[in-house]
Amino acid sequence: MFFSTGFEACRIAKDLGYKVTLICRDFKFYLNGVPLKDHPLGLADTHIEIETNNAESLIQYLEEYSIQNPFDGIVTFSDYYVDITSKVASHFGLPSSSPTSILTAKHKDKSRLCFQEKKVASPKFQVVNSMNEAYKASGTIGYPCIVKPTAESSSYGVRLVSNDEELAQAFTYANSIIINERGQQREGKVLIEEYMDGEEVSVETITTEGETYILGITSKGLTGWPNFVECEFSFPYTLEDQTYHEVINLVKKGIESIGYSHGPCHTEIRLTEDGPKIVEINPRIGGRFISEMIEDSLGINPFREVIKLTMGEALDLNPKKNAGAAWCAITAHKTGILKKITGEKNGLNSLGVKKLKFTTSAGNKVRIPSHNGDSIGYIYTVGKNAEEARKHLRTALDKVELVIIEESTGQFV
């Protein structure tokens, strides 16, 4: 899991006493210039660089490998590999949800059809393969509507459109994403769905033996029209009792409807005037710093519990703390060259700030975010509850200033 604390999975597995084999198609993609021996992924006992985008060839390799190196569990924390991992687990008879349930969750068109059949509240939608089909779908669903790839991560290609011209641009882009960031082939199908007005939250769960346990609800801040980039989270988020129970019941019904029986889920919900509706079910731990927020708030480390679940061990999901945490992305307000960052030290020294980090530096090009990978830094805070942690976020963020030069004019903005 590239944009989160997923790199700590090897350390956690080692702390639990396991021998760890890390299989990856390209280590350089994750190391970002850091030598493997100095990177958290270097803690694995064995490192294998091999094609991981093909389940059949991976299974063939592992059959040979397991003769001398038997293994008891397999897990991924990345959207891109949940389906492949479940196929491998199924082949070797290891703990996992079924490949069909994982595939249904990963592909939004399949999950939408499943929700429709099982009467699980979700948006109106149509799957389209051409521009003409997209126009017809928008006529049925109405503007504004959402255009998105049927299977992608980190809000790539998700766009709100309000007319035929915007629809054509959004469809053309989403339809063009036929190879994703991990070099995997996509079908190019596009989902056109109703825009659901209302607050968005996510529900973090772990399912074992068909029973779903709720870790809590995460608030979610989005950048809004026309893209929906995740820019702020806090945990645990408090809802009114009736809304809370409606959300939890919907999430459990949704997870059950796709046949998901084993593993973590990060389920996104919109709180509409007609009640909560499912945006999507992601069969993995929530990204960014959601796992760390859960640990700082409840004393439960989701990575640790999911690794234990993968190995068939009993889970400990009893809260040991009662606090709150929050995270926000630092993003560019203009597209251009980052000239200077000021106030970083003052922000880091603000009350409740646990982390403040920039992932780019002066002289680099930055842009208004169009997907989750476009952040240029982040702030992470803790507090006695989620509300206090969010206040700490905003105080720290106000102390940080970005000076950006517009490339075309050379003017400061």
C-alpha positions in Angstrom: 0.0 0.0 0.0 2.0 2.9 -1.4 0.4 6.0 0.1 0.0 4.8 3.7 1.6 3.0 6.6 1.4 -0.3 4.6 5.2 -0.5 4.5 5.1 -1.4 8.2 3.4 -4.7 7.5 6.8 -6.5 7.2 7.9 -5.2 10.6 4.6 -6.1 12.2 4.7 -9.6 10.8 8.2 -10.1 12.1 7.2 -8.8 15.5 4.5 -11.4 15.5 7.2 -14.1 15.1 6.5 -14.9 11.4 9.0 -15.7 8.7 8.2 -13.2 5.9 8.6 -13.7 2.1 8.0 -10.5 0.2 7.1 -10.9 -3.5 7.1 -7.9 -5.7 7.3 -7.2 -9.5 9.5 -4.1 -9.1 11.0 -3.1 -5.8 12.3 0.2 -7.2 8.7 1.3 -7.6 8.3 1.3 -3.8 11.8 2.2 -2.6 12.0 5.7 -4.1 15.8 5.6 -4.2 16.3 4.2 -0.7 18.4 1.0 -0.6 16.3 -2.1 0.2 18.4 -2.8 3.4 17.5 0.6 4.8 13.8 0.5 3.8 11.0 -1.0 6.0 10.4 -3.6 3.2 13.9 -4.8 3.8 12.8 -6.4 7.0 11.4 -9.4 5.1 13.4 -12.6 5.4 13.3 -13.3 1.7 12.8 -10.9 -1.3 11.5 -12.2 -4.6 11.2 -10.0 -7.7 8.8 -11.7 -10.1 5.8 -10.9 -12.2 2.8 -10.5 -9.8 0.2 -9.3 -12.3 -0.6 -12.8 -13.5 -2.2 -15.1 -11.0 -1.6 -18.3 -13.0 2.1 -17.8 -13.5 2.5 -16.7 -9.8 0.7 -19.9 -8.6 3.0 -21.9 -10.9 6.1 -20.3 -9.4 4.8 -20.6 -5.8 4.0 -24.3 -6.3 7.7 -24.9 -7.0 8.8 -22.4 -4.3 6.6 -24.0 -1.6 8.3 -27.4 -1.9 11.4 -26.0 -0.1 9.7 -23.0 1.5 6.1 -23.9 2.7 4.0 -20.9 3.6 0.9 -20.6 5.8 -0.7 -17.4 4.7 -0.7 -14.8 1.9 -1.8 -11.2 2.1 -1.7 -7.9 0.2 -2.7 -4.4 1.4 -3.0 -3.0 -2.1 -6.2 -2.6 -4.2 -4.2 -3.7 -7.3 -3.5 -7.2 -6.0 -6.5 -8.2 -3.8 -8.0 -10.3 -6.6 -4.7 -12.0 -7.5 -3.9 -12.7 -3.9 -7.3 -14.3 -3.3 -6.8 -16.6 -6.3 -3.4 -17.7 -4.9 -4.9 -18.2 -1.4 -7.8 -20.2 -2.9 -5.4 -22.4 -4.9 -3.3 -23.3 -1.8 -6.3 -23.6 0.5 -5.2 -20.6 2.7 -7.5 -18.2 4.6 -9.1 -15.7 2.3 -12.5 -14.6 1.0 -13.5 -16.2 -2.3 -12.0 -14.8 -5.5 -15.5 -14.1 -6.8 -16.3 -11.9 -3.8 -13.0 -10.0 -4.1 -13.5 -9.5 -7.8 -17.1 -8.3 -7.2 -15.9 -5.7 -4.7 -12.9 -4.6 -6.8 -15.0 -4.0 -10.0 -17.5 -1.3 -9.4 -19.8 -2.4 -12.2 -20.0 -5.9 -10.7 -20.7 -4.7 -7.2 -23.3 -2.2 -8.5 -25.2 -5.1 -10.2 -25.0 -7.1 -7.0 -26.3 -4.2 -4.9 -29.1 -3.7 -7.4 -30.1 -7.4 -7.3 -29.9 -7.6 -3.4 -31.6 -4.3 -2.9 -28.6 -2.6 -1.2 -28.9 1.2 -1.3 -26.5 2.6 -3.9 -26.6 5.1 -6.8 -28.4 4.6 -10.1 -25.8 3.6 -12.7 -25.1 2.4 -16.2 -22.0 0.7 -17.6 -21.0 2.1 -21.0 -18.4 1.2 -23.7 -18.9 4.1 -26.2 -19.5 7.8 -26.3 -23.0 7.2 -27.7 -23.8 4.9 -24.8 -22.5 7.5 -22.4 -24.8 10.2 -23.8 -27.8 7.8 -23.5 -26.8 7.0 -19.9 -26.6 10.6 -18.9 -30.0 11.2 -20.4 -31.5 8.5 -18.2 -29.5 9.3 -15.0 -29.5 13.1 -15.5 -26.9 15.8 -14.9 -24.9 16.2 -12.8 -23.5 12.7 -12.9 -20.3 10.9 -12.0 -18.0 9.4 -14.6 -15.4 6.8 -13.4 -13.4 3.8 -14.5 -15.1 0.5 -13.4 -11.9 -0.6 -11.6 -9.3 1.9 -10.4 -7.9 3.2 -7.1 -7.1 6.5 -5.5 -9.9 8.4 -7.3 -8.1 8.1 -10.6 -10.4 9.2 -13.5 -13.4 10.1 -11.2 -15.1 13.2 -12.4 -18.3 15.1 -11.9 -19.9 16.3 -15.1 -22.8 18.7 -15.7 -23.2 18.8 -19.5 -22.5 16.9 -22.7 -19.1 18.6 -23.3 -17.8 17.7 -19.9 -19.2 14.2 -20.2 -17.3 13.7 -23.5 -14.0 14.8 -21.9 -14.5 12.7 -18.8 -15.6 9.6 -20.7 -12.6 9.9 -23.1 -10.2 10.1 -20.2 -11.7 7.2 -18.1 -12.1 5.0 -21.2 -8.4 5.6 -22.1 -7.1 4.1 -18.8 -6.5 0.6 -20.2 -3.3 0.1 -18.3 -3.2 1.1 -14.6 -0.3 2.3 -12.4 0.9 -1.3 -11.8 0.9 -2.2 -15.5 -2.3 -4.2 -15.3 -4.7 -4.4 -18.2 -8.1 -2.8 -17.9 -11.2 -3.4 -19.9 -11.8 0.3 -20.6 -15.4 0.2 -19.5 -16.8 3.3 -17.9 -19.4 3.7 -15.1 -21.9 6.5 -15.4 -23.8 7.0 -12.1 -26.0 9.5 -10.3 -24.3 12.2 -8.3 -25.2 11.6 -4.6 -25.3 14.8 -2.7 -24.4 14.5 0.9 -21.6 14.0 3.4 -19.2 11.1 2.7 -17.8 8.8 5.4 -16.1 5.4 5.4 -16.7 2.5 7.6 -13.7 0.4 8.6 -14.4 -3.3 9.3 -12.9 -6.8 9.6 -14.9 -9.8 8.6 -14.0 -13.3 9.9 -16.0 -16.5 9.4 -18.8 -14.4 7.8 -19.2 -12.1 10.8 -18.3 -8.4 10.3 -16.8 -6.4 13.1 -17.0 -2.6 13.1 -13.8 -0.8 14.0 -15.4 2.6 13.5 -16.4 5.4 11.1 -14.0 7.8 9.4 -15.0 11.3 8.3 -13.8 12.2 4.9 -13.1 15.6 3.4 -13.1 15.8 -0.4 -11.9 18.6 -2.8 -15.2 18.5 -4.6 -16.1 19.5 -8.2 -15.1 18.3 -10.6 -12.7 15.8 -9.0 -13.2 14.0 -5.7 -9.7 13.9 -4.2 -9.5 12.8 -0.5 -8.0 15.6 1.4 -8.9 15.0 5.1 -9.8 12.2 7.4 -10.6 11.9 11.1 -11.4 8.9 13.4 -13.6 7.9 15.1 -16.4 10.0 13.6 -19.6 10.4 15.6 -23.0 10.3 13.9 -26.5 10.6 15.3 -27.7 7.2 16.7 -30.3 6.6 14.0 -27.9 7.5 11.2 -25.1 5.4 12.8 -27.3 2.3 12.9 -28.5 2.9 9.3 -24.9 3.2 8.1 -23.7 0.1 10.0 -26.6 -2.0 8.9 -26.1 -0.9 5.3 -22.4 -1.8 5.4 -23.0 -5.2 6.8 -25.7 -5.9 4.2 -23.4 -4.7 1.4 -20.5 -6.9 2.5 -22.8 -9.9 2.9 -24.4 -9.2 -0.5 -21.1 -9.7 -2.4 -20.3 -12.9 -0.4 -17.3 -11.4 1.3 -16.5 -13.6 4.3 -12.9 -13.0 5.3 -10.7 -9.9 5.6 -10.8 -6.1 6.1 -13.0 -3.7 4.2 -13.0 0.1 3.7 -16.6 0.9 2.7 -17.4 4.4 1.4 -20.9 5.8 2.2 -22.8 8.9 1.1 -25.3 10.3 3.6 -28.1 11.5 1.2 -31.5 12.9 1.9 -32.9 9.5 1.0 -30.6 7.8 3.6 -27.1 6.3 3.4 -26.0 4.7 0.1 -22.9 2.7 -0.7 -20.3 4.4 -2.9 -18.0 1.4 -3.0 -16.7 -1.5 -1.0 -12.9 -1.8 -0.9 -11.7 -5.3 0.3 -8.6 -3.9 2.1 -7.6 -1.7 5.0 -8.4 2.0 4.5 -5.5 3.9 2.8 -3.6 7.0 3.8 -3.3 7.1 7.6 -6.6 5.4 8.5 -4.9 2.4 10.1 -2.6 4.7 12.2 -5.6 6.8 13.2 -7.4 3.6 14.4 -4.4 2.6 16.4 -3.9 6.0 18.0 -7.6 6.2 18.8 -8.5 2.7 19.9 -5.2 0.9 20.5 -6.0 -1.6 17.7 -3.5 -2.0 14.9 -5.5 -3.1 11.8 -2.4 -4.4 10.0 -1.5 -6.6 12.9 -5.0 -8.0 13.2 -5.3 -8.6 9.4 -1.9 -10.4 9.4 -3.1 -12.6 12.2 -6.4 -13.2 10.4 -4.4 -14.3 7.3 -2.6 -16.8 9.5 -5.8 -18.2 11.0 -5.1 -16.7 14.4 -7.7 -15.3 16.8 -8.2 -11.5 16.6 -8.2 -8.9 19.4 -10.5 -6.1 18.4 -11.3 -4.8 21.9 -10.5 -1.1 22.2 -7.7 -0.2 24.6 -7.8 3.6 24.2 -10.5 6.3 23.7 -9.0 9.1 21.8 -9.1 10.7 18.3 -6.8 11.4 15.3 -6.9 13.3 12.0 -5.0 13.6 8.8 -5.0 16.1 6.0 -3.2 16.4 2.7 -1.2 19.5 1.9 -2.1 20.4 -1.7 -1.2 23.1 -4.2 -3.8 25.9 -4.7 -2.3 26.6 -8.1 -0.5 24.7 -10.8 3.1 25.8 -11.2 6.6 25.6 -9.7 6.8 25.4 -5.9 9.1 28.4 -5.1 9.2 28.2 -1.3 7.6 26.6 1.8 7.3 28.7 5.0 5.9 27.9 8.4 6.8 24.2 8.4 8.5 24.3 11.7 5.7 26.4 13.4 3.2 23.9 12.0 5.1 20.9 13.3 5.3 22.5 16.8 1.6 23.2 17.0 -0.5 21.5 19.6 -1.4 17.9 18.8 0.7 17.6 15.7 2.3 14.2 15.5 3.6 14.4 11.9 4.1 17.2 9.3 5.9 16.1 6.2 6.4 17.4 2.7 6.9 14.9 -0.1 8.2 17.4 -2.6 10.6 20.4 -2.3 11.1 23.8 -3.7 11.8 23.9 -7.4 9.5 21.0 -8.3 6.3 21.3 -10.3 3.0 21.1 -8.4 -0.6 21.1 -9.5 -4.1 21.4 -8.3 -5.0 17.8 -7.3 -6.9 15.6 -9.7 -6.4 12.4 -7.8 -5.1 11.2 -4.4 -1.5 11.0 -5.6 -1.3 14.8 -6.1 -0.7 15.8 -2.5 2.6 17.4 -1.8 2.7 16.8 2.0 0.5 15.9 5.0 -0.3 16.8 8.6 -1.3 14.2 11.2 -2.7 15.1 14.6 -4.1 13.5 17.7 -6.5 14.7 20.3 -8.9 13.6 23.1 -11.4 13.0 20.3 -11.7 13.3 16.5 -13.2 16.9 16.7 -10.2 18.1 18.7 -7.7 16.4 16.4 -9.4 18.2 13.4 -9.0 21.6 15.2 -5.3 20.8 15.7 -5.1 20.1 11.9 -6.5 23.4 10.9 -4.4 25.4 13.3 -1.2 23.7 12.0 -2.3 24.0 8.3 -2.9 27.8 8.8 0.8 28.2 9.7 2.1 26.6 6.5 2.3 28.7 3.4 3.2 27.7 -0.2 4.7 30.1 -2.6 4.0 28.9 -6.2 5.1 30.5 -9.5 2.8 30.2 -12.4 4.8 28.7 -15.2 3.3 30.8 -18.0 3.6 34.2 -16.3 6.4 33.7 -13.8 4.2 35.5 -11.2 4.0 34.5 -7.6 0.6 33.2 -6.4 
